[in-house]
Amino acid sequence: MTDTALPYAEVIGDPIAHSKSPLIHNFWLNKLGIEAEYRKTHVKPAELAAYFLKRRADPDWLGCNVTIPHKVAVMEYVSDPGRVGDLIGAMNTIACETGGPLIGTNTDAGGFLGPLLSSGFKGRSVCIIGAGGAARAILYALGQIGVRELTVMARDTAKGQALLDRAGLAGTVISLDAPLPAADLVVNSSPLGMAGQPPLDVDLAPLPSHSVVYDIVYAPLDTPLLVQARERGLAAIDGLEMLIGQAALAFDIFFDAQPAREHDAELRALLTAEG
């Protein structure tokens, strides 16, 4: 049992201290007057099986969001009626149905696309940095809007090629220390540049003036990549945009209510003030 009678959802990962998801979900719960809560829980890879066994026995648990490094590993423990495993190959949201199986899905793809489409992006060529679980969702999302000219920059180029093959998309795989291609969109889907992680060392000089730079890292919010993009006059999308977008989709799944998106400006101010 939990230490509260309130129903709750949470985010799990390793590390997890940096997560802003509880602030987002609890902000919406408060605005809507819903008596529930959202937490963050540190779960190491070796603890996943025990975690799900324990949570399934808790009647107050509504499900969880999943962050690094568990987005692929969690697929072993859940049902997949939407074929998310086949289509994306990673999950970031697990819903607990009373008396039924755990259902896995992915809200990263929709969360990623929202701010990109709002920016008016109509480019064709994309460079994705990283080949992990987030990159899988991003590639799927880009495939849905017809992007076909793809470059994956990965530390492990074989892993980058496997990422393209899984998505069923043609593209080029280059190493992280290769020059950046002149893409219409550059996405950092890796943890590089996040607080406590190695920096992302990339030169944006090859990008044309119309390019968009999108960094899904949100701690810090102004990553060196985005600072460099703005200094070059390029359009920049920060990690809070995707974080809030994917959280909104997950909130509806957990709490059966639409989040209070009319308060996004206030929410962003709170998230930014938190650091």
C-alpha positions, 0 to 999 in steps of 0.5 A: 500500500502507498502512504496516501489514500489518493490515487496516483501516477508517477514517472520512473527512471534512473536517474529521476531527480531531475524530472519535472513531470510531477510539477506538470501533472500536479499543476493540472490536477490542482487547476482541475480540482482532481484529488490525485497526485503524481510522483517520481520514483527512482527505479534501477534497471535490475528493479523493473520486474519487482517494481511492476509486481509491487505496483500492480498490487497497489489499488491506488496506482494508476500507471507510470511514465517511463524515462531513461533508460527504461523505454525499451525494457518496459515492453517486456512487462506490459500488453501492447494492443496498439502495436507500439512495440512494432511501430515505435519500439519504445514505450513511455506510458504504462496504464493500469486497468483495474483487474486487467493487464498493464497497457503500454503506449507512447506519448513521446511521438505526439508530444514531439510533433505538436510544437514542431507543427506549431512552428510551421515546419515544412522541411524535408531533411532531418538530422537526429542526434542519438539512437535511443528510445526517444529517437524511436518515437521521434523517427516514427513521428517524422515518418507520419508527416512525410519526412524522408531525408534522414541522417542519424548521428550516433556514437554506435553507428550500428545502433543508428542503422538498426534504428532506421531499419526498425522505422522502415526509413532510408537514411544515412548514419554518421558518427557523433564527431562527424560534421553536421549535415545541412538539414532543415531540422536538427533534433537532439534526442540524446541525454547529451547536454543534460545536467550530469551528462557529457556535453553535446559537442556539435557545430551548427555552422553548416545549417542554412538560415531557415533551419530549426534546432530542437533539443528534447533535453529540458534540464537545463532548459537553455542547453548549449545547443539551443544557445548556439542556435539562437546566436546564429539566428535559427529557430529553436524549440526547447525540451519543455515543449515536448515534455508538456505535450507528451505529459498532456496525452499521458494525463488524459490516460491516467486521470481521464481528464483533459489537462488545463492547457489554457494555463500553459504560460503559467506552467512554463513560468513555474518550470523555468523558475524551478531551474 
